[in-house]
Amino acid sequence: MEPMLQNGDMIEVEGQSMEPMLQNGDMVLVDTRKTSIIEPGIFVLFDGDGVVCKWAERAHEASEPMVRIKSENPRFSPYDVPADQVQIIGRVVWFARRL
């Protein structure tokens, strides 16, 4: 069995966009082998503006390949980004929170 961190990174969540699921200061384990959006999920990705931890899925109704990026917190609006401008760093597979 290979160690999980060999294929992953621990990243600290910043901000409120993924609350209540993920909170500011939570640590997420990112599987860096999973760099394509086959199914919707929570990913760490570069969206053309910066690195974010968000829900991501393919926007199938768009005329060109797009990625729809959504927050868990309804105060933040979803947005679409051309797929060629998105770099998937990996899929979030686990998180930890301080007590």
N, C-alpha and C positions, 0 to 999 in steps of 0.2 A: 504494500500500500504506500503510495507516495504522499508526502506531506501536502496538505491543502494549500498552504501559503506559497508553495513552489509555483503555483499557477494563479496566485491571487495577490491582492493588495488590500491593506486595511486603510480606509479613508475616513476622516472625520466629516460628519454632516454639518454644514453651516447654513443658518437661516431657518425660516419658518415655512417654506413652501411645501414641505412634505409632512407637516403636522396634520393629524395627530400620530400617524404611523411612525414616522421618523422625526426625531426632535433635534434641535440644535445641540451639537456636542455628541450625539450618538456616533458610534463607530460602525461602519459597514464593511463586510468582507466582499470584495469584488472578484468574481471569477474572470480573469483576463483572457481565458480561452474562448469565452462566449462573446464574440464581437459582431454578431449579426442579429438583427431583430427578426427571428423566425416567428416567435410568438410575443405578444405584448408582455412587458414586465418592467421592473425598476432597473435602470441602467445608470452607470456613470458614463457620461459622454461629453464631448466638446460639441457645442451647438452652433459654432460660428462666432459666438460672443465670449464664451468662457466654459469652464468645466462645471457641469451640474449633475446632480443626482435626482432623477425624475422618472416618471412613467414614460415609456416610449413605445410607439407602435407605428406600423406603416400606415400612411394615409392613402387608402385604396381608391378613394373617389377623385383624387387629384389627377390632372392631365400629365404631370411629370412625376417621377419618383420623389415622394416627400416622406418625412418622418414627423409624426404628430407627437409633441412633447407636452406632458401634462403634469401638474402638481397634484398632490393629495389634498392640499388645502384649497377649498373653493374660492378663496380670495384672490388666487392667482389664475389668470386665464391661460388656457392651452394655446399653443402656437405651432405652426407648421414650418419646417425648415427643409430646403432641398436636400435630398439624401446625399448628394455629393459634397455637401458642406458639413455633414455630421460625421464625427469620428467616435465610434463606440469603443470605450476603454474596457468595459466589461459589464457583466450582469451582477446585480446585488443578490447574494445568496444567503446572507446572514447579517444580523446586527446585534450590537450590545449597547447597553445604557447603564450609566452609573446609578447606583441606588441612592 
